[in-house]
């Protein structure tokens, strides 16, 4: 039973690690290509024989990477010494298993006596007399001898195939290799160091230091691979979301086309068909671009994973000398990390729409819009007596479309319908809620309204009925700045609060309990929270748009510009695809704008112009952008 189990283990090791991918047999004279994959020399020669005679490169059948064939031929490729050692050891162990299961007679003498022990150093079964002789003779008394029954149970220890034995110098045969010349990138002995490599231009170090430095370099590059994988995963998420958004826009575009077609059905059916085909064609082309971006990124990471796996296998299995010999190939393969190029999510092509128009016989049904355009859909607050604003600073939307607005000058919280009809308000000093200085607001998926009010977050329902409150920062130690909550952002389960006074951003559960907190001297104005667990905020004075993770690690920090000049940002808003919208002030109060950035902080387009003093912003359930613009509230829709 034990012998069968041991043989099964050896077979699994052989099949999983010691078989050539070409012939599927155990390696024979394995050679390593530049990609670190190994194959039998005979298999490689057969591959080359099927290629054109003038071919100077061989393609790896695993990863398809090419390797330059040396002038001396394939036999000059680097041998996989660690694979050779492993194959030899597996063969030896299989032979030992075969001997252990055969009739156990002494292999050390010719008397034919029954073997009672086995010498692991001589690799022979021995009888009682030979065992006594082993223990008596000086050169065998230290040999490892185990009882015969332990051999049958396969409890003996196999030879350590990873044991390092210093090879000898090829020039000075009796001298072990003990140094690595960094200048010549070769192993040398002490005699070499004292003769050919003693001049000042040669820099050599001991082998242990060289291998330690090599491993550190490899580990640093492998860590960069891990960071690249995180970036690729993040970009894949952004591409997927942008792709879904494209599908929604395609659906809406087709719907708009169909509606116009019905109105002009007698005249325009053929043109509607042509235009739909154009929309579909562009949609397919853009969808194909996203597909290509995803496939490119996945192919890059698959290639990177293959390199990492091959290097890790090499680091685990090869000894120091083999690693140093293979160092140029390993480092050459790891150069691939620098070549990794992540295709970003192109948000600019995730939009497609149709601008329909009245049609006559010689005109098209509509115009295909390839870029996002915005137009003012609604504005309220300037004329209505009950809803007039002095400084509309914060805005949020409930799921039914109702809009809540804070007026910092009036210290008022007001509720309006989606088209601007005033419903109710809460003023400063009301006993039920005790508003002090409401600033920014946010609504979560449960229609709970969170208000940043001086040093507290106050929570209301969708009728502006007070629910509860919590204090983000309760540490009143002497010397600590006074809290001044300047921004608030919510998602399904969390509330993020920016404290301008204490330069802190804290993330809480909806009940107010703390999840994370990070200090940042740039905390100033508004705050948004992305679905990547990132916090985006603005600094009005420094003219910066910044992004950090929940631990405070900076993701990006960019200057906000308008017409090429630095502009002061206020409100910030984050879409579900990672898009960021920022209100900017160039200096002229009547010339403010709202800008669109991607998830990496790169400017995409201008959403709205000629605003008065835009501050807080929010999305409506339909995806329109609502802006608190000092004296009014403006609603912009995508075209």
N, C-alpha and C positions, 0 to 999 in steps of 0.2 A: 504493500500500500504506500509506504513512505517513498520507495523508489519511483513508483508510478507518479506520485504527486510531484516529486522533484523533477522528473522528466517533463511533466506538463508545464511546470514553471519555466524550465529552460526553453521549451518550445515556444511559449508565449513571448519570452524575451527575444528569441530569435526572430519570430514573425513580426514583432512590433518595432524592432530597432536594428536588426542585423541582416535584413534581407534587401537586396538590390531592387529598387522600384521598377527596373526594366525587366529583369529576368525572374524576379520574385523568388530567387534562391539566395542562400547565404552568401555574403560578400566574398569575392575572390579578388585579391589585389585591388582593393577599393581606391579610387582616385577622387579628389575633391575639386569641384569646379569653383569659379569665382563667387558663385551665389551660396557657397558652403554646403550644397547638396553633393552627396557621394554616390558613385556607381562603380560597378565592376569595370576594370580596364577593358576586358574583352567585349562587354556590352557597349562601351563607348566607341571602341574600334569598329564594331559592327554598324553603329549609327553613322560614323564618319564614312564608312565604305559605301553607304547608300546616298551620300551627298556628292555634289559635283567635286571633281578632283582639285579644282582651284580654291575650294572653300577653306578659309583660314579660321573660321569660328565654329564652335559647336553650341547648339542650343539646348539648354537644360529641359528635359521632358517634364519636369515638375512645375517650374516657375516661368519657363520660356526666356530666361535671361541668357544672353550670349557670353561665351568665354573664348578668349583668344587662344588658339592652339599653339603651344610653343614650337619653335623651329625644330626641336629634337623629336617632336611627336607627342602623342597623348601620354606615353609612359613617363614624360618629364613633368606631368602635372603633380601637384602635391599629393602624397599618399595620406590616407586617413589612418594614421598610426593607432589612434585610440580604437577605431573600428577593428583594425587588424588584431589588436590585443584582445578585444572583447570576443571576437570570433574564435581566436585560439583558445581562450579560457573556457568558452562554452564547449568547444570540442573536447578539451581535456576533461571537463566535468562530466560530459556524457560518457566518455571512455571510463572514467572512474565509477560511474553508476553501473555501467555494464560489468565492470570487474566486481563490484560489490555484490551484484546479484548472482555471479557465477560461483562455482565451488571455491571456497576460500582455502587455498593452500599457500604455503610460504613461497614468496617470490624472491627471497634473498639468498636461499641456499638450495641445494639440489636433493635434499633428503625427502622431499614430498610430505613434510609434516604439516599438520593442520595449522592454519594461521589463527593466532589468538589476538593479534594487534595489527595496527596499521601505522606506518611512519609517514606523517604528512609531508616531511621534507624530502624523503627518498621516493615518496609516492609508491610504496610497496607494502603488500601484506606480509607480515613476518610471524614466525613461530616463536615459541617460548624461548628457545636457545638464542635465536637471533635478537630477540628483544633484550635478553640479558647482555649479549655482546654489544648491542647498541648503547646500553646504559654504562658499559664498562669502558669502551673505547673513547679516547679523548675527543676525536673529531666528530663523534656521533652522539655523545652523551647529552647534548643540549637539543637534540631533535625532538619534535613534537610527536608523541606516540599516544594513540587513543585505542580503547578496547575494540575488538571486532564487532561487538553488538552495536556500538555507536556508529560504526561504518554502515551497518545494515539499516539503521534508522536515519541515515543521512544527516547526522548531527555534527559532522566535522566541518571545519571552517574552510571555505574555498580560498584560493590564493587571492590576495588583494591586487586587483588589476590596476588600481589607481596609485599604487605605491611608486614614489618617485625614485628612480635610480639615475644618478647624474651620468649622462653619456660622456664619452671621451672625445677629446679634440681630434680632429682629422689630421691636423698638422703635427701635434705633439701627442702621440698615441697614448702615453701613460698619464697625461694630464686631464683631469675632469673639467668640463665646461663650468665656469663659476661666475663669469661676468657677461654683461650684455653691452656691446658698444652701440651707444645711441647714434653716433655719427654714421657708422657703417650698417646699422640695424642688423647686427649678427651676434651670435653667441661666441665667446672666446674663453680661453683658459688663462691661467696666470702667466704662462710663458708668452702667449700672444700679447697680453696686456703689457708685458715688460719689453717686448720687441716691436712688432708691427704697429701696435696701437698706443705707443707711449708718448707720441708727439702731442702738442698742445691742442691741435684741432680735433683729437679724438676724445670723446667724452664717454666713459664707460662706468657702469654701476653694477652692483651685485644683482644676481638674478632675482632674488626675493624682492628687492626694491623695484626692479623693472616690471615684474609681474604685478606687484601691488599698484604701481602707477597705471599699468595697462588696464587692470580691472576697474580702477577708479574712473578712467576715461570712458570705458564701455558702459559702466553704470550711469555716468552722467548723461550719455547719449540715450540710454534706454529710458531714463527719466523724461528726457525730452520727447521720446516716442509716446510715453503715457500722456504728457500734456497735449501732444498733437491729437491723440485719440479723443481726449475730452473735447477739444475744439471741433473735431469732425462730428462728434455726437451732437454737440450743440448746433452746428450748422445744419446737420441733417434734420433736426427738429424744426429749425426755421424754414428750411426748404419745404418740408412736409406741410407746415402751416400755410406758407405762401401758396403752395400748390392747391390746398383745399380752398383757399380764398379765391384763387383763379377759377376753380370749378363753380363756386357760388356766383362769381361775376359772369361767367359764361352762361350759367342758367338764367341769370337775370337779363343778360343781353338778348338771349333767345326769346325770353318772355316779352321784352319790349318790342322786339321785332314782330312777334306774333300779334301783339295788340294793335300795332300800326297796320299790319297786314289785314286784320279783320276790318279796320275802318276803311281801307281802300281796296277791299278784296277784288273788286271787279277789274281794277287797273294794275294792281301791283303784285299779284301772286308770283309771277315769274321773277320779278326783281327781288321780292322777299326771299325766294329760294336762293338766288345768286348771292345775296348779302349774307344769308345764314351760312352758306358754304364758305364764304370768305371768313366769317367769324370762326367757324369750326376749324378752318385751315390754320388761321393764326393761333387759335387756342391749342391745336395739336402741335404746332411748331414750338410754342412756348412750353407746353407740357413736356414735349420731347427734350427741350433744354433743361428743364428741371430733372427729368429722368437721367439725362446725360450727366448732370451735376452730381446726382445721387450715386450713379454707377461709378463715376470718376472717383468720388470720395471713398466709396466702398472698396474699389480696386486698389486705391492707394493704401488704405489701411490693411487690406488683405495682404498686399505685398510687404507692408511694414511688419505685420504679424508673422509672416513667414521668415523674414530676416531676424526678428526678435527671437522666434522659436529656435531657429538654427543657431544663433549666437548663444542663447541660453543653454542649448544642448551641448554646444562646444565647450562653454565655460564649466559645465558640470562634469563632463566626461573626459576632456583632454587634460593632460598634465601640463605643467608650466612650460616645459620646453616646446611642446607641440603648439601651445598657445602663442608663444613668442615667434615660432616659425610661421604660424598662420596669421600673425598680427596684421601684416599688410592687407591680406584679403578681408579679414574681419573689419578693419577700419574702413576699407574701401566700400564694403557693403553698408556699413553704418553711415557713410556719407549720404545714403539715400534719405536719411532723416532731414537733411538740409534741403533736399529737393521736393519734400512733401509740399504740395500746393493744394490748399483746401478751396474748392469752389464754393463761394459764398451764396447765400440765398438772395437771388436777384429779385428784390421786392418791386423794382420798377416795371417788371414785365408780368406781375401778378394781377394786373388790372386789365380788363377789357370791357368795353361798354358800347352802346350804340346811341348816337344822337339822332333821333328820328325827326323827320320833317314832312311837311306837306309835299305830296308827290304829284308831278305832272308827267306826261308821257315820256319826256326826254330827260328825266332826272332819276337818280338812285333813291331807294327807299330811305336810306339814312347814311350817316357817317360813322365809321368805326373809330372809336377813341382808344388809342394805344397807351395813353398815359392818364393818370388820375388827374381829374380837374374838380375843383370845388366851387360851389356857388352859395351865396347867402340865401337860405331857405326861409328864415324867420327871424324877426327881431322884436323884442318887447321890453318895456320898462321906461321908455322915455316919456310917453304920453299918459299912461294910466296913472291916475291919482293914487290908488292904493298900492301900486307896484313901483312907483318911482324910486330910483336908486340915487344915492349920493356917492357910494363907492362899492359897487358889486365886486366882491373879492373871491368868493368861493361858489362853486356850482356842482350839483350832483343830480343824477336821474334815478327814479324808481322804475321798477319793472313795468309799470303801467304807462310809463312815459312822462309822469309828473316830474317837474323840475323844482328843486329846492335851491335857493340862493341866499348867501350871507351878504349883508351890507355892513361893512366894518365901521363906517361913519355913524350909522344909526343903531349899531349893535343889534341888528334884527336878522331873524331867520324867517324867510318867506317861502311859501309853497305856491306853485303855478301849475296849470295844466300844460300839456305838451305844446299848445299853440299860444301860451302866454297869458291865459286868463288867471287872475289872482284868486287864490282860495283862502289861505289863512296865513298867519304869521305869529312868531314868538319874539317878544321884545326883551330888552335888558331888564333884569330885576323881577321878572315874573316868578312868583313863589314856587310854581310847579317845576321849574327847571333852573332858574337863577343864572341866566346867561350873563356873562361879563364882557367878553370881547370876542365874539365868534369870528373865525378866520376861514380856514379851509374845511371842506366837508367831503365825505365819501359814503357811498351806499354799497352794502354787500348783497349777496344773492338772496338773503332772507329779508330784504327790504328794511334793514336796520340802518339808520342814518347816524354816522359818527361825525362829531363836530369838534374841531380843535379850538378850545375856548380857554385862553390864557395858559394855565398850568394843568388843565384837566381835559379829558376826552369825554364828551357828553353824548349819550345815545338816545335817539328818538325813533318812533315808528313812522310809517308812511303818512300819518295824519299829524305829525309833529307833536305827538304826545310823548312826554319824557318817560324813559324806561329806566336808565341807570347811568352811572358815570364811573370812571376810574382815573387815577393819577399815574401817568407813565413813569415819573421820577419822584420818589418820596424821600430821597436822601437830603435832609436839610442841614448837613454838616456846615460848620462855620467856614466861610470863605467860598462856598460853592455858589455859582451864579444862579440867579433866579430863572426859573423855567419860563420859556416863551414859545409855545407850540406854534410852529409856522407852516407845517405841512402834514397831511394825512393821506394814507392810501390803504385800500382794503382789497382783499380777494375773498375766496369762498370761506377760508378758515382763519385768516389772520388780519391784523391791523398794524400798519407801520406808521410811526409817529416821528416827525422831525422836530427837535427841540432847538430852536435858534439860540435861545439864551444859554443853554448848557453845551451846545455843539455836540449833540448826541442824536442818533437815530435808534429807536427801539422798536422791536417787533413783538406783538402780543397776540394771544388768543383773543377771541371775541369777548371773553369774559374779563379781559384786562390782565390776565396772568402773563408774565414775561417769558418770551421764547428766546430772544437774542437782543444784544445791545452793542453798539459800536460807536466810538467817538470819532469825530471828524471835524476839523477846524473850518472846513469849507461849507458846512451845513448853514444854509441861509434862508432860502425862500421855500420853494415847493418840493413835493415828493411824489414819486410813483413807484409801483412795485411790479416787476415783470414776472411772467410764469416760469422763469429760469432761477427763481429765488435770488433776484438781484434788486437792488434799490437804486433808483435813478433820481437825482436831485439837482437843483440849480443853485448857483451863487450869483446873485444880482450884481454885487460890486465887482467881483473878479471876472465876470462875464464867462463863466464856465458851466458846462454841462458835464456831470460826473455820474459814474456808475460804480457801485461796490457790491460785493456779495454780503451775505448776512454776517460774515465774520469780519467785515471791514476791509477785505482785500480789494484793491482797486482793479476794476475791469477796463475802464477807459476814463479819460479826462480830456475834454476838447473845449476849445474856445468857440463860443457862438458868434456867428457873423451875419451881417445883413449887407448885401451889395459889396462884399469884400471887406467890410469894416467891422470891428468888434461891436457887438450889441449885447445889451443886458437881458438875460433870460428871467422869466418869472414862472408862470405855470408850466407844468409838465404832465404828460399823459402817456400811458403805455397801452398799446393794442395787444390782442391775444396772439398775434404773429410776431411780437417783439418790436414792432414799429414804435417809434417815440415821436411825440408831438410836443413842440416847445413854443411858448409865446415869447417873442423878443422885442426889446425896446431899443431903437437906434439912437435915441436922444430927442427926436422930434415926436412929441406925444401923439400927433395925428398920423403918424406914418409907421405904426407898429405892425408886426406880422406874426403869423403862426407858421412854423417850419416843421417839416417831416424829416426824421432821421431813421436810419436802420438800427438794428439791435447792437451794432458795434460802434455806434456814435458817428456814423458817416452821414453827411447831409444828402437828402434825396430830392426834395422839392419844397416849394412854398405853397402852403395850403390856403392862407387868407392874407389879404393886404388891407392897408388903409384903416387899421383899427385904432381905437382911441387910447386905451390903456388896458390891454388884455392881461388878466391875472389867472384865476382858476379855470380849469377846463374839465369836461367830462364827456363820455359817450352816451348817446341815447340808446334804447334797445334796438333801434334800426341801424345803428352804426354811424349816425350823424355826430358831429362834434359841436358841443355847446361851450361857448366862451363867455365868461363874466368879463364884460368890457367897460368897467367903471360905471357908466351911466345907463347901460342897457345890457341885455343878454342876447347874444347872437347865436343862431344855429346854422351850421354849414353842412351841406350834404355833398356826397361824392357824385360826380357826373360820369 
